[in-house]
Amino acid sequence: MNGPEIHVEFAPELAPFVQRELRRTLVTNGMSTLGHVVESAGVPLTEVGTLWVDGREVPTSYIPFAGDRVEVRTVDRPQQVPGAPLRFLLDVHLGTLARRLRLLGVDTAYESTDLGDPALAALSAAEQRVMLSRDRGLLRRRELWAGAYVYSTRPEDQLRDVLDRFRPELRPWTRCTACNGLLKEATKEEVADQLHGGTHRSYDVFAQCRDCGRAYWKGAHHEQLVAIVERALALRWERG
């Protein structure tokens, strides 16, 4: 049985989630919360900043009435995450983004195997990490500590968007891109078992992960990594 009709206008930034027009008339069942209605329209609540009904802000638990005019706004930037220090958890499809965040010194958990949505949501809650994903179903799980949709499929755009949205503190060259552990200075002797031929002869400055032991030096791809770091730092200064 049809319930009340409400009129909903979505922020332009939410266009990737909303089928067809951003202004829609929706039929509710008279019992569902506004948060449920918005998610049913395709928008994860992680992407909703505030909800407004007839000019007043309402919580996601608000039950819509017939004729309500609803405005769905996007999250403010920079987005504030209460409580724990800002840390991230990325799903299996965002490996390149995870490595780039770690390169910048951002605490980023990532598993190369698919743990499944329930386990990821539980880990987000247990470690108080912001879940980054392109999986809308995962982002709708109530047990998440916090979450954010990754809009682009291009790692460069993904990184820019995350940095712009959350403005994490950047400490480049301090984390292991493989495991997220912290790096320490190391002598050539300490990492000799990981060096081969020309590397052993050509390099004298090394770092090593305190957790997994992986060695780092300014190798053939160092200039590409420097460019990633410099672009990220430039964005930070640009945004203030």
N, C-alpha and C positions, 0 to 999 in steps of 0.2 A: 504494500500500500504506500503510495507516495506521501511524503511529508512536506514540510515547509520549503518554499523556494527562497534561495538567497542569491545575492549578486556579489560576485567575487572578482576583484581586480588584482592581478599578480604584478609584482615589480618586473620591469623589463629584463633584469638579470636572471629571472627564473624561467625565461623562455625555453631553455633546453629541456625543461621538465614538463611543460604544459602543452598539451596537444592543441593545435590550432590557435585560436585567439587568446589573448591574455586577460580579456574581460569576459566572464562567463556567468550564466545563470545555472546554479546547481540545485538539484533536488536532494534534500537531506531526509533522514528518517525520523527526525524530531527527537532523537535520543543520543546520537553520536556527538562527540565533542568537535569543536572547530578544528582542533589539531588533527583529528582523524579525517575530517572532511578534506583538509588541505593535502594530507598525505594520499588520500584516495584519488585526488586530482593529479598525483604524480610527483609532488614536491616533498622531498625529505625535510623533516623539521630541522635538521642540521643547517639547512640553507635559509631558514626563516628567521628574520631578526625580531620583528614584532608583528602582532595582529591587531588591526583596528576595525571596530564596528561603529558605523555612524559617527566617526570622529573621535572615538574614545578607545584607548588601548585595552585589550582584553587578554586573559591568559589562554593557553591552548585548551584548557579544560572548559572553556565557555561553550554552552549549548546554544546554537544559532536559533533565532526565531524567524518566522516568515517575514520576508521583506528586508531583512538585514542587508546592509551594504558593507561588505568586508573588503579591507585593503590588506594584502599580504606583502609585507616589506622584506627586503633582503637583509642579511647580517651587516652590521656596521663594520667598517675597517679603520684601524686594526681591530680585530675581534679579540675581546678579552676572555680568557679561560680562567675561571676562578679556581682557587685552591692550590693545586700542585704546581711545581715549576713546569714550564711548557716543554712537553715531550710528545713525540709522535709515534704512531704505530701504523705501518703500511701493509696493505695486503700483497699477495703474491704477484700481482700484475704491475707493481710499481717499483721494481728493482732498481732501475736507473735513477729514479727520483730519490730513492732511499740512499743510494751511494753519493749522490750530489749533496743531499742534506748533511750526511756524515762528513763529507769533504769540507763543508762549511762549519763543522763543529757542532751541529745541532743533534741532540740526543734523539736517535731514530731507530726504533726496533723494527725488524723485518725478518720474515722467514721465507726462504726460497721454495718451501713446500706449502701447499694449500692446507691450512689448519682447519678450515671450515668456519662458517659465520659464527656459530655459537662460541667456539673457542676464541676467536678473535675478539668478539664482544666482551667475553669474560676477561681476557687479558687486558683490554683497554680499561676496564673497570678496576681490575686488581692493581695495575701499575699506574693508573690515572694518566693515560696517554690519549691524545687526540687521534682518533681513527681516521686515516686518509684513504679514500677508496673511490672507485667509479661504480661500485655495486650499491644501487639504491636500497636493495633489500637488507644488506648489511647495515647501512646507515639508519634504517628504521628500527633496529633492535633496541629495546628500551634499556637494556643493561649497559649500553655504551657509556663510558665516562663523558666523552664528547666526540664529535665527528665532523668531517667536512668532505664534501664531494670534490673530486678532482675533475675539473671541467675539460681539460685538453688531453689529447693522446700524445702530444709532443713533450718530451722531458724538459725542454727549455721553457716552454710556456707553463708547464706544471710547476716548475721551481719558482718562476716569477710570481705565479698566482699565490702559492703557499707563503712566500716571503712577504708579499703585499698584504695578504689577509691576516697573518698572525704576527708579523714583525719579530721573529725569534732573534735572540742574541746570537751573533755570528762570531765564532772563534775558529777560523780556518786552520787546517793542518793539525788539529788536535785530536781527531778521532780516526779510528780504523774504518775504512770504507767497507771492509769485509764483515766485521762483527760488531761495530759500534763501540768497541773498547777505546780507552784513552791511550794516546801515544806518549812515548818517552824517548829521549835521545838515546842512541845506541852506538857503540863502537863497531868498527868493521869486524873485529874478532867475535863480537856477540852474535852477529848475523851471518857469519861466514858460510854457514851451511846452506844459506838461501841464495848465495851469490854464485854466478857462473862466469867463467872466462873474462870477457871484456868488462862486465859489471864490476868484478872484483878489482880489476886494474884501473878502471876509469873513475870510480866514485869513492869518496872518503867520508861523506856526511850521511848519516842514516838515522832513522827513527824506527821504533819497534812498538807493536801493540802490547800493552801490559796484560791483555787477556789471552789472545790467541797466538801471540808471538810473531805475527807477520811483520816482515821488514819493509821499509819504505825508503826510497831515495829519488833524486830528481832525474828520472829516466827519460825515455824517448817521448812519452806523452805528457811530460810535465808542463809544457807550454799550453796545451789544451786545458789542463786543470787550472792553471793560473788564470786563463781567460774566463773560466766559469766563476772563479772566486772574485775576480775584479768586477765582473758584471753584477754579481750579487752585492758586493760592497757599494758599488755605484748606485744601485737601486735603493739601498738603505739610506744613503746620504740624500738621494733625490726625494725620498718620502719623508725624511726628517725623523 
